[in-house]
Amino acid sequence: MREPSPRRLKKYVEKCLRLKAYLHAPGDGRTQPRIPAATLFWALLLGQFLRRSSFAGIEALARSSARRALEISRFGNDALGYFTERLSAKPTRRAAVAAVRQAKRNKAFDNCRFIGLAIDGTGVARSRQKVCRWCRPYRNQKREILGYHHKLVMISVVGTGLTLPLDVEPYGPRDSEYNAARRLLRRTVKNLGRRFADYVVVDGEFARAPFLHDANDLGLYVVARLKNNLPELFAAAQKRFLRQAPHQVFRYGKDWVEIWDADDFDPWETLRWETVRVVRYRQHRPDGTVCEAYWLTDFPRQRVSRRTIFRMAKSRWEIENQGFNDAKNRYGLEHICHHERHSVLVVWLLTCLALTLERLYRIRYLHRGTHPILEASTLCQLLWLSLSRPVPDDTS
């Protein structure tokens, strides 16, 4: 395997994922640009790959001796702010979808039977004052406003061995996580196509009839956490399962799992399902702790086993661990580069795109043959080390 470098990474994105046209025309809305859009956009993506997501950090790269290896020119961080304010979000959303669809055609998901989509919300990017329309107040126990932050909902491909964030939907003070998730699900499935994914996995907040109906209308099955927000169904499942021995016991890594399964529960009034399938599991860890959860689904038992439902339910944590945690702690999702509403959205979308491109490159492309899968930190180090090597002149 030839060592990774920004130039080889760009070649992979352009040729293997077929995003060359997008990198050269990412949706620039400037009327009289002096710096080419392709230069600024590639610098923004490289900043994510090199974990220098702030505009000041990207400017430092552009003014360093490494800019030749990065294939960028000199510019200031004000140019990036002006650029992202006028960069259309639609091409970036389409590029993330195109990359994932191309990865599926390249058999990146062939080792799994079902492809899932996970949706969840989080809070990011705190500020002391309200600056844009998406700033929401956060308060202490006395209901006093301590500052402002932003709320967003993310959707990601899960259950395939690859967690690939696709899109985000921000929401402001007069909106809600639930409504933003419904908009995001409809837009994503429209862009991906109805046959791309098999199911959507969500927390109990979204286990409401309108959301479940949206998913079914889009051709998706649902795996949703069952909590006290559905008291009658939750009580009925507890009453039945607590009296029964587990229907199956199996190993899950170092843990062992007890699982209960029944598909004849009555739906609540507004739900148009004929029956509701409920799965309960108790996961016993080596340290003695026990994790218990209830999940509802419309997957028929003859098609999907209870062990598969368990794995689908566990895939919801991918968006927490490989989605929000990585994006915040490694890729600067908590940092506001330029506090203008559209610029904030574009940077969030670029973070999702960079995570997706990096994982496809590292886990699938570099893993061909007998090469081991690189850790994300190792790939970042190799990209940085490649900047110190002399780059030959392009004589083509």
N, C-alpha and C positions, 0 to 999 in steps of 0.2 A: 504494500500500500504506500503510495506517495503521500508525504506528510501534507496535512491540510494547510491551506493558505487562503487569504481573502480572494485571490484570483481564481483558484480552483473551486471555491465555494460559489463564486459568481457564475462560473461556467456550469456548475451543476444546476443552479437555479434557472439559468437561461435555457439550457439544452434538455436536461433530464425532466425538469418540471415545466418546461416550455413557457417561461415567463419573461422571455427576452423583450417582447413588445411592451409588456407592462413596465419593466425597469426603465425603458427608454421614454415611455409616455405614461407616467403614473397618475395623470389627471391634474396637471398644473393649471391653476386659474389665474396666474399673473398675466397682466396685460403687456408689460414691456420687460421681460426677464433679461438680466445680464448674465446670470450664472445658469447654465443648463439645468433643467429639472432633473435629468438623469444623474448628474453629479451630486446634487443635494440629496436626492432620494436615496442613492446608494450609500451616501455618508450616514444618513439616518439609520439605515438597516445595519451597516457595519458597527455603528455605535451600540446597537442592541447585541450583536454577536460578540463584540469585545467588552460588553458590560460597561460601556461609557455612554449611558443613555441621556445624560443631561446635554443641553445644547452647548454649554461651556466646555464640557469634555470632548464633544465632537469637534468644536472649533480648535481645541488644543491639538487634536490629531491632524486637522487640516493644515495647521501651521507648523507641524513637526516635519522632520526629515523622512518620516514614514509615509507621507502622503503619496509618494510615487508608487509604493507597493500597494497602497489602498486604492489607487486609481481615482483620486480626488484632487481638487485644486484648493487654493486658499479661499476662505470666506470667514465671516464672523457669525456669532450666534444670532445676531439680529436678522441676518439673512434667513436662517432656519425658522425663526418665528414668523417672519413675513411669508415664507414659503408654506408653512403648515397651516397658516390662517386661510390660505387660498387653494389648498390641495383637496381635491374632491375625495370623499370617503368611499364612494361607490367602487372605483377601480381597485382599491385595496381590499375591500370585501370580496369582490369577484376574484381577485388574485389568490386569496386564501382558499376559496372554494375550488378554484382551478387546480391549485397545488394538491389538495387532498383528493380530488377526483382523478388527477393524473397518477397519484400514488396508488390509488385503488387499481387503476388500469395496469400499473407496473407490479401488481400482486403484492403490495406492501401489507395487505390485510388477509392474505390467504391462509394464515395459520389460525384464524378464528372463524367461528360459524356465524356469529351475530355481531353486527356493528351497532354501537350505541351512541346516543347523544346525551350529554349531561348538561343540565342548566342549573345555575345557582347565582346568588348575588353576593356582593361584598361592598365594603366601604374603603375608599382610598383617598389619598391626597388632601391632607388637612391644611387649612389656612386660618388666619386670625380674623379675617374680614370676609364678607360676602363680596365676591368679585364677578361671578358669572351666574347665569340663570340656573345652573345645576348645583350650586352650593346649597347644602342642606345643613341646618344647625345641629350640633350635638350638645347635649346638656348633661349636667350632673344630677344627683338625686333630688336636689331642690328645684329642678327644672330651669336652672340658670344656664344661659347659653355660654359655653366655653370657647366655641369657635365654630368653624364650618368644615365640612368635608363633602366628598362626592360619592354617590352611590351608582353602581352599575351592575348589570347582569351579564354573565358570560356564558357562551355555549361552546362545547368542546366535544370532539370525537373521543370516545372511551371504549373500553372493553376489547381492544385490539392489540394490546402491548405497546401502543403509541397513544399518548395523550396529546391531541392536536387542537389547541384553541382556534376557533374560527371567527368569532364575531363578538362584539359587545353592544349592549344597549344601555345608555345612561338614562337616569331618571331624576327629576328634580323634586322640589317640595310638594307640588300638587300631583305628583305621579306616585306609583307604587311599584315594588319589586314584582308583584304578581302580573300587573298589566304590562310592564316592560318585558317580562319573560314571554308572555303571549305574543307580543309583537316580534320578539327576537326569534321565537320558534317558527312562526309563519314565514318570516323573511328567509331564514336559513334553509328550510326545507324547499322553499321556492327556488333558491339559488342552487342547492345541491341536487335537487331532483327527488321525487318521491321514492325511488327505488334504492337510494344510496344507503340509508340506515334502516335498521329493523325496529329499534325501540328508543324511547327516551326515558331516562332515569332522573328522578327529582326527589327533593325533600318533601316532608309533609305539608309545607306551606302551599305547595302547588297541587295537592290532592283535592282539588275542587272540580266539580262537574264541567264548567266551561273549559278549563285547561285540558282535562282528560278528553273532552269531545274534540277540541282543537287537534290534539295529537292523533286521535283516530281518524279524523277527516283528512289529515295529512298522510295517512297510510302508516302510522307508527303505533306499535304497542306501547304500553306504559308500565313502568315499574316505579311505584311511589311509596315513600315511607308512610306508615300508618301510625298516627299519634292521637292525642286526645282531641284534636280538632274535628275528628269524626267519632264522637263518643259512643254512639250506638254500635257501630261496626267494630270499634276497638274493644268494647266491653264484650260483645258476642264472641270475638276471636279469643280473648283472654279466658272467658268462661269455658269454651270448648277445649282449647289446647292445654290449659293448666291441669285438666283432668286426664289427659292422655299421655301415654308414653311417646317418645319421639318416633316419627315415622322412618327416620333414617339417621345414622351416625356415620360420619366420615372424617378423614384427616384433611386438614387444610394447611399445608406447610407444617409448622411445628405445633399448630393448634389442632384441636378436634372439635367438631361441630355437631350439635343436635339440631334436627330440623323437623318442623311440623308443616303440613300442607293440606289445604282444603279449598275446593273451588265452588262451593254451593252457598256462600253467604249472600244475603239479600242486599241489593244496592239501596242507597238512600234515595229520597224522593226525586231529586233533580237529575240523577244519573241514569242514562238510558241503557246501561249494560243490563243484560238478563240476569247474570250472577256476578259475584266478585270473588276472585281467588285471593286468599290470604296465606302468606308464608311467614312463619315465625322461626327464628333461629337463636340458638345460644352458643356462642363461640367461647371455648375455654382455652385460655392462654397458659403457657408453661409457668408463669409466675403466680397462677392461681386466680387471676382476674377473669371475670365473665362478662361478655358483651351480649346483650339481648336486644332484638329489634323485631318489629312487625312490618311487613311490606304487603301492599296490595298490587294486583296486576290483572290484566285481561288476557295474558298469554294462556292458551288452552293447555291443559296438562298433557294431552296426547302429543303435543308438539314440543314443549319445553319442559325438561325435568326440573325438580325442585333444586337440585344442585346447580343447574344453570341459572335459575332465578337467584340463588344465593350469590353467584359470581357477578351477575348483573347488578344486584344491589350493592355489592362491594365496589363496583366500578364507579359509583357516585363519588367516592372519596378521591378519585383521580383528579377531578376538577378542583378540589381543595388543595391536594398536595402538589400535583404537577401543574396545576393551573394557577391558582391565586398565590400559593406560597412561593413558587419559583418566580412568578412575574413580579411579586413585591420585593422579595429578598435578593434576587439576582439581576432582574431586568428593569428595575426602577419604576414599577407601576405606581408606587406611592409618591413619586416625585412629579411635580408639575413643572414641565420645562418652560412653558409659556402660558400664563393663565388667561387664555382666550378660549371661549367655548368650543369652537370648531378645531382649534389647534389641539386642545386636550383630547378630543375624540380621535383625531388622526393619530396622535402618538399612542393612544391605547390600542388602536387597530394595528399599528406597526409593531407593537409589542407582541400581540397575538400572532401576527404573521411571522415575526422573527423566531418565536418559539416553535412554530410549526415547521418552518424551513430548517432550523437547526436540528430538530429531532429527526426529520426525514433524512437529512444529510448524515447525521452521526449514527443513527440506529439502523437505518436500512442501507444507505449507499456505501458508507465506509465499512459496514459489517459484511460485505460480500466476501465469499470464499471462507477462509479460516480466520480472518481478522476478528479479534474480540471487539465487543461494543465499547467505545470510548465513553468515559464519564464526561458529563457536561463541562466540568471544571478543567479536565484534561484537554478537551477540544479548544476551550478558551485560551489555555496556556500555549497550545501549539499555534494558534492563530497569532498570538502576540509574538512568539518567538520567530515566526516567519517574517515579521516586519523588519527584523534586523539583517536578513539575508539580502544580498544585492539582487536586484531585479534586472534581467537582460532586456535590452531594447527590443521593442516590437517592430520587426522589419517586414511584417506581412503587408 
